Amino acid sequence: MNKRAADWINPLGPTAEEILEQSLRDDPELAEAAERLAISEAIAEKVILGRTRMGYTQKQLAEIIRTKDSKISLIESGEHIPHASTLQKLALALEIKFEFPMTAPVRKASAPRRVYSSGNGSSAALPMAAASRNGNRSLR
């Protein structure tokens, strides 16, 4: 029996990479978090490489762009995505460019809403959480 590679099923199950890819497709919030992490890691790498190429310490770089060295540390650790103005200062000080793909923001689905009637023909829509706080009573 000659099966094509595409038809072959791994008896051990999916790989970690396949599971991650499926999770990113299934969970928009996870995909958004992964994208933010990738951006912060790319910024961190550029700043570290630029800073070391220029021969600056974190403290020296912080003084040049007028910020705290703890902020440089956070940026280089990938724990912080700096504001555009900070990126501009870093780019000038380190003689580097930051390039990011511009994509349309993903709009989150609005929360489910429940419509309540006041009895006089008017109605109001409340988010489900607010409706629960009101004890599911009609609005008057």
C-alpha positions in Angstrom: 0.0 0.0 0.0 1.5 3.3 -1.1 0.2 6.3 0.8 1.2 9.8 0.0 3.0 11.7 2.7 0.1 14.2 3.0 -2.2 11.3 3.9 0.1 9.9 6.6 -1.1 10.2 10.2 1.5 10.3 12.9 0.7 7.5 15.4 2.0 9.7 18.2 -0.5 12.4 17.5 0.0 16.0 16.4 3.4 17.7 17.0 3.6 20.6 19.4 4.0 23.0 16.4 0.7 21.6 14.9 -1.1 22.0 18.2 0.1 25.6 18.5 -0.9 26.5 15.0 -4.4 25.0 15.6 -4.7 26.9 18.9 -3.7 30.2 17.2 -6.4 29.6 14.6 -9.0 28.7 17.1 -8.4 31.4 19.7 -8.2 35.0 18.5 -7.1 36.3 21.9 -4.2 33.8 22.0 -3.2 34.8 18.4 -3.3 38.5 19.5 -1.1 37.8 22.5 1.4 35.8 20.4 1.6 38.7 17.9 2.3 41.2 20.7 5.0 38.9 22.1 6.6 38.5 18.6 6.6 42.3 18.3 8.2 42.9 21.7 10.8 40.2 21.1 11.7 41.8 17.7 12.0 45.2 19.3 14.2 43.8 22.1 16.5 42.1 19.7 17.0 45.2 17.6 17.6 47.4 20.7 20.1 44.9 22.2 22.0 44.5 18.9 22.0 48.3 18.2 23.1 49.2 21.7 25.9 46.7 21.8 27.0 47.7 18.3 27.2 51.3 19.4 29.0 50.3 22.6 26.4 51.7 25.0 25.4 50.3 28.4 21.7 50.3 29.2 22.4 53.3 31.5 24.2 55.3 28.8 21.4 54.6 26.3 18.8 55.6 28.9 20.6 58.9 29.4 20.9 59.6 25.7 17.1 59.1 25.1 16.2 60.7 28.5 14.6 57.7 30.2 15.3 55.4 33.1 17.7 52.4 32.6 15.0 50.2 34.0 12.8 51.1 31.0 15.7 50.0 28.7 15.9 46.8 30.6 12.1 46.2 30.3 12.3 46.8 26.5 15.3 44.5 26.1 13.6 41.8 28.1 10.6 41.9 25.7 8.3 42.7 28.6 7.4 46.1 27.3 6.4 47.5 24.0 7.6 51.1 24.0 5.5 54.0 22.7 6.1 55.3 19.2 8.0 58.3 20.6 10.4 56.1 22.5 10.9 53.9 19.4 11.8 57.0 17.5 14.3 58.1 20.1 15.8 54.6 20.1 16.0 54.5 16.3 17.9 57.8 16.3 20.2 57.0 19.1 21.1 53.5 17.8 21.0 54.4 14.1 18.5 51.6 13.4 15.0 51.3 11.8 11.9 49.7 13.2 9.7 48.3 10.6 6.3 46.9 11.4 3.6 45.5 9.1 0.5 47.7 9.3 -2.6 45.6 9.6 -6.2 46.5 10.3 -7.1 46.0 14.0 -9.2 43.0 14.8 -12.5 44.1 16.3 -13.7 42.2 19.2 -17.2 40.9 19.1 -19.5 42.9 21.3 -20.9 41.2 24.4 -24.2 39.5 24.1 -27.1 41.9 24.9 -30.5 41.3 26.4 -33.4 43.6 25.4 -35.8 44.7 28.1 -39.2 46.3 27.6 -40.5 49.0 29.9 -44.2 48.1 29.2 -44.9 51.4 27.4 -43.5 50.4 24.1 -39.9 51.6 24.7 -37.0 49.2 25.3 -33.4 49.2 26.4 -30.5 46.9 25.6 -28.1 46.0 28.3 -25.0 43.9 28.1 -25.6 40.4 29.7 -23.4 41.3 32.7 -25.4 44.4 33.5 -28.7 42.5 32.9 -27.5 39.9 35.5 -26.7 42.7 38.0 -30.3 44.0 37.5 -31.7 40.7 38.5 -33.3 40.3 35.0 -35.9 42.8 36.0 -37.7 45.0 33.5 -36.3 48.6 33.2 -38.8 51.3 34.3 
